[in-house]
């Protein structure tokens, strides 16, 4: 585990490191929810929501900008130019919000330039350079609309519900419960990382296939 953390640090991937910090910070809360009685789990969940609310209020009270928050967590306010791509894609999302442009009909369709509403010299217009939105949830809305996004979130929520139930079933052997917990942890990590990379339900992505297997 320490070698994995050291390797992640050496890659200098700011977004991946930020995601790892968020996952590790949330692990104690998730662990307590699965190992304590239900009443305690509810209290932990409520405390987590209160902590998020306090964090939002502190950001507002001290007039901290989005750039400051992103820099503090990820080390880069643009998430390595991702926010620039997302802003440019907003107009595309508004054009066909319900059903999107069609599955796999936006990126990698053989055109020299991506059909993004942005200046012709924008780096993300080059189809040989950028072939995803670097956000799987935005990509889902772009290609399958809000309906597709809701179905995607439903699949993720169902996965968490099913695995959470398996982890706490006392009649299952402990090694099996640990295996289920490990698989759920991998799925949650992919779901979080899907915010900065297009992974879940993207054709040809190995981590996406891992999520589907789980």
C-alpha positions in Angstrom: 0.0 0.0 0.0 2.8 2.4 0.9 4.6 1.6 -2.4 1.4 2.3 -4.3 1.1 5.7 -2.6 4.8 6.4 -3.3 4.3 5.5 -6.9 1.2 7.8 -7.2 3.3 10.6 -5.8 6.1 10.0 -8.3 3.7 10.2 -11.2 3.0 13.9 -10.4 -0.6 13.4 -11.5 -2.2 16.2 -9.5 -5.8 15.1 -10.2 -5.2 11.5 -9.3 -3.4 12.5 -6.1 -6.3 14.8 -5.2 -8.9 12.0 -5.8 -6.8 9.7 -3.6 -6.8 12.2 -0.8 -10.6 12.5 -1.0 -11.0 8.7 -1.0 -8.6 8.2 2.0 -10.3 11.1 3.9 -13.7 9.4 3.5 -12.5 5.9 4.2 -12.8 6.1 8.1 -16.4 7.4 7.8 -17.4 4.6 5.4 -15.6 2.0 7.6 -17.5 3.1 10.7 -20.8 3.0 8.9 -20.3 -0.6 8.0 -18.9 -1.8 11.3 -21.1 0.0 13.8 -24.8 -0.3 14.6 -27.3 1.3 12.3 -28.1 4.2 14.7 -24.4 5.1 14.8 -24.3 4.9 11.0 -27.1 7.4 10.8 -25.2 9.7 13.2 -22.1 9.4 11.1 -23.9 10.2 7.9 -25.6 13.2 9.5 -22.2 14.4 10.9 -20.7 14.0 7.4 -23.4 16.2 5.9 -22.9 18.8 8.7 -19.1 18.8 8.0 -19.8 19.4 4.3 -22.2 22.2 5.1 -19.6 23.8 7.5 -16.9 23.6 4.7 -19.3 25.3 2.3 -20.0 28.1 4.8 -16.3 28.6 5.5 -15.6 28.9 1.8 -18.4 31.5 1.6 -17.4 33.3 4.8 -13.8 33.8 3.9 -14.7 34.5 0.2 -12.5 31.7 -1.0 -12.7 31.3 -4.8 -13.2 28.1 -6.7 -9.6 28.4 -7.9 -8.3 28.5 -4.3 -10.3 25.4 -3.3 -9.2 23.4 -6.4 -5.6 24.5 -5.8 -5.7 23.4 -2.2 -7.0 20.0 -3.1 -5.5 19.2 -6.5 -2.6 21.6 -6.8 -4.0 23.1 -10.0 -7.1 25.4 -10.3 -7.8 24.2 -13.8 -7.4 20.5 -13.0 -4.8 20.4 -15.8 -7.0 22.4 -18.2 -10.0 20.3 -17.6 -12.2 23.2 -16.4 -11.5 24.9 -19.7 -12.8 21.9 -21.6 -15.9 21.7 -19.4 -16.7 25.3 -19.8 -16.5 25.1 -23.6 -18.8 22.0 -23.6 -21.6 23.7 -21.7 -23.1 25.1 -24.9 -23.0 21.6 -26.4 -24.8 20.2 -23.4 -27.5 22.9 -23.7 -28.2 22.0 -27.3 -29.5 18.5 -26.7 -30.0 18.1 -22.9 -32.4 15.2 -22.8 -31.0 12.6 -25.2 -27.6 14.0 -26.1 -26.0 13.7 -29.6 -26.0 9.9 -29.6 -23.8 7.3 -28.1 -20.2 7.5 -29.3 -21.3 10.1 -31.8 -19.2 13.1 -30.5 -15.6 11.9 -29.9 -13.4 9.9 -32.2 -15.8 9.9 -35.2 -13.1 10.4 -37.8 -13.2 14.2 -37.9 -10.1 16.3 -37.6 -11.7 18.7 -35.1 -14.0 18.1 -32.2 -17.4 19.8 -32.7 -17.0 22.0 -29.5 -18.4 25.5 -29.5 -15.0 27.2 -29.0 -12.4 29.2 -31.0 -10.8 27.2 -33.8 -7.4 27.6 -32.2 -8.5 26.1 -28.8 -6.2 23.1 -28.0 -9.2 20.8 -27.2 -10.6 21.2 -30.7 -7.8 19.0 -32.0 -9.4 15.5 -32.2 -5.9 13.9 -32.2 -5.1 15.5 -28.9 -8.4 15.4 -26.9 -10.9 12.5 -27.3 -13.0 12.8 -24.1 -14.4 15.5 -21.8 -12.1 14.1 -19.0 -15.3 13.8 -17.0 -17.4 10.7 -17.4 -20.5 12.3 -16.1 -20.3 15.2 -18.5 -19.5 12.8 -21.3 -22.7 10.8 -20.4 -24.9 14.0 -20.7 -23.1 15.0 -23.9 -23.8 11.6 -25.6 -26.9 10.2 -23.8 -28.4 13.3 -22.2 -29.8 13.8 -18.7 -31.7 10.6 -19.1 -28.5 8.7 -19.7 -26.8 10.4 -16.7 -29.7 9.4 -14.4 -29.5 5.8 -15.6 -25.8 5.9 -15.0 -26.2 7.3 -11.4 -28.9 4.6 -10.8 -26.5 1.9 -11.7 -23.8 3.3 -9.4 -26.3 3.7 -6.5 -27.6 0.2 -7.0 -24.0 -1.2 -6.9 -23.3 0.6 -3.7 -26.6 -0.6 -2.1 -26.0 -4.3 -3.1 -22.4 -4.4 -2.0 -23.1 -2.6 1.2 -25.7 -5.2 2.0 -23.2 -8.0 1.3 -20.5 -6.5 3.4 -22.6 -6.5 6.6 -24.3 -9.9 6.2 -23.2 -11.9 9.3 -23.9 -15.2 7.7 -21.2 -14.7 5.0 -17.7 -15.8 5.8 -15.3 -13.0 6.8 -13.0 -13.5 3.7 -16.0 -13.2 1.4 -17.2 -10.0 3.1 -13.6 -8.6 2.8 -13.6 -9.5 -0.9 -16.9 -7.7 -1.4 -15.6 -4.7 0.5 -12.5 -4.6 -1.7 -14.6 -4.8 -4.8 -16.9 -2.0 -3.6 -13.9 0.1 -2.7 -12.6 -0.3 -6.3 -15.9 0.6 -7.7 -16.2 3.7 -5.5 -12.7 4.8 -6.5 -13.6 4.5 -10.2 -16.8 6.4 -9.6 -14.9 9.3 -7.9 -12.1 9.3 -10.5 -14.8 9.4 -13.2 -15.2 13.1 -12.3 -11.8 13.8 -13.8 -11.5 11.0 -16.4 -14.1 9.4 -18.7 -14.1 5.9 -17.4 -17.5 4.3 -16.6 -19.4 3.1 -19.7 -16.7 4.4 -22.1 -16.0 1.9 -24.8 -12.5 0.5 -24.6 -11.5 1.7 -21.2 -10.0 -1.0 -19.1 -11.0 0.6 -15.8 -14.5 1.0 -17.2 -14.5 -2.8 -17.9 -13.4 -3.4 -14.3 -16.3 -1.4 -13.1 -18.7 -3.3 -15.2 -17.3 -6.6 -14.0 -17.8 -5.5 -10.4 
